[in-house]
Amino acid sequence: MKHKGRYGDYGGYYVPEVLIGVLEELEEAFDRFRDDPAFVAELAELSTHYAGRPTPLYHAKRFSQHVGFRVYLKREDLLHGGAHKVNNTLGQGLLAKYMGKTKLIAETGAGQHGLATAMIGALLGMETKIFMGVTDVERQSVNVHKMKLCGAEVVPVEGATGTLKDAINDALRYWTAHVTDTFYLFGTAAGPHPYPTIVRHFQTCIGIEARRQCIEQAGRLPDLVLACIGGGSNAIGIFAGFLDDKDVKLIGVEAGGRGLRTGQHAASLVAGTPGILHGARAYLLQDENGQVLDTESVSAGLDYPAVGPEHCYLKDTGRAEYVAAEDEEVLETFGLLARIEGILPALESTHALAYVAGLKGKLDPDTVVLVNLSGRGDKDVGIVEQHRPLT
Ligand SMILES: Cc1ncc(COP(=O)(O)O)c(C=O)c1O
């Protein structure tokens, strides 16, 4: 491979030999098509007319009043499918088409990436198979129905916790046996090289737009940019727009809530140590023998024990800071945003909002805070109702 996909000590491609050739083929295709005029034009056309880009930047005035500083929301929740995931599935789906592949597979946690892949499978006329942990199939059932309506097959995966980690394990296993005609449409900026690079590329539109919109609307760059972190794709997408703006502080918010069954949170950057999972070296929640810990979060999309390699590098270099939000404050903030802004945020995105809510009264009123609202919370209404029944 020409470049090894390293971010400092992190990244790489620790995969079975059978996948090396396919990953090389993928890297070559990405290098060839990313700037190909026909590819770029088709992606731009679909991003605008199918997905709904550019997304608005919204000055949340009542939320701002509540916290005491200026909060702007980048409305990725308004995209087709309800989350930022479509930015990546359009890009990789087209790449699959240009490579001559006829079948798509993907893993999913919250079902948003699965849905976004199923949509693109339907759009491009490709047979689509989505691997999803059994716990997630149950708690994100609305998305399971939507995927099936788009013609995808949903494969429930048992595994240790029946969540995203198990889904990726099975998707990788399946891919190993079906590499010739099948494209693995990976859902986050993690996994083996070249996926972190590819997913970052297709999500960078968030940061590029947000930077321009913030200057237009707030009159200057933000002081803080925040995003939630599962594998790290929406966060790297928005951070990428501001990495060179040294005065802009970047904060990634992980799932700090501990589930009753395992007592384990999913904050791999905050509490993990370097190790190897799903083909890459990254911060990982593991025991002293290197066994990966079972995580448990109220938010299916953040319920993952590892994270993308670039975030590990940004943490070590100090360019970004990583913190965690607890389930209780997340549920509280979900209700707050619904009541005072009329917006139901995805529980994933609510982690970033909850951290901002926790800064109430602590920042200068002129502070400009930009939050990536990565998805909408329609899929989470049942979960919120279980924890906070309406009277
Ligand atoms: C709405 C939403 N936001 C965030 C995430 C977390 O993924 P990532 O860290 O790759 O953005 C998910 C994952 O399912 C999601 O559905």
The ligand as an ORCA input file, in Angstrom:
! r2SCAN-3c Opt
* xyz 0 1
  C     -27.228     10.143     14.681
  C     -25.911      9.511     14.961
  N     -24.904     10.279     15.416
  C     -23.693      9.759     15.691
  C     -23.436      8.402     15.528
  C     -22.097      7.890     15.882
  O     -21.310      7.583     14.780
  P     -20.062      8.453     14.380
  O     -19.210      8.608     15.598
  O     -19.412      7.640     13.324
  O     -20.552      9.756     13.879
  C     -24.454      7.560     15.044
  C     -24.212      6.141     14.834
  O     -25.077      5.355     14.587
  C     -25.721      8.135     14.756
  O     -26.743      7.381     14.307
*
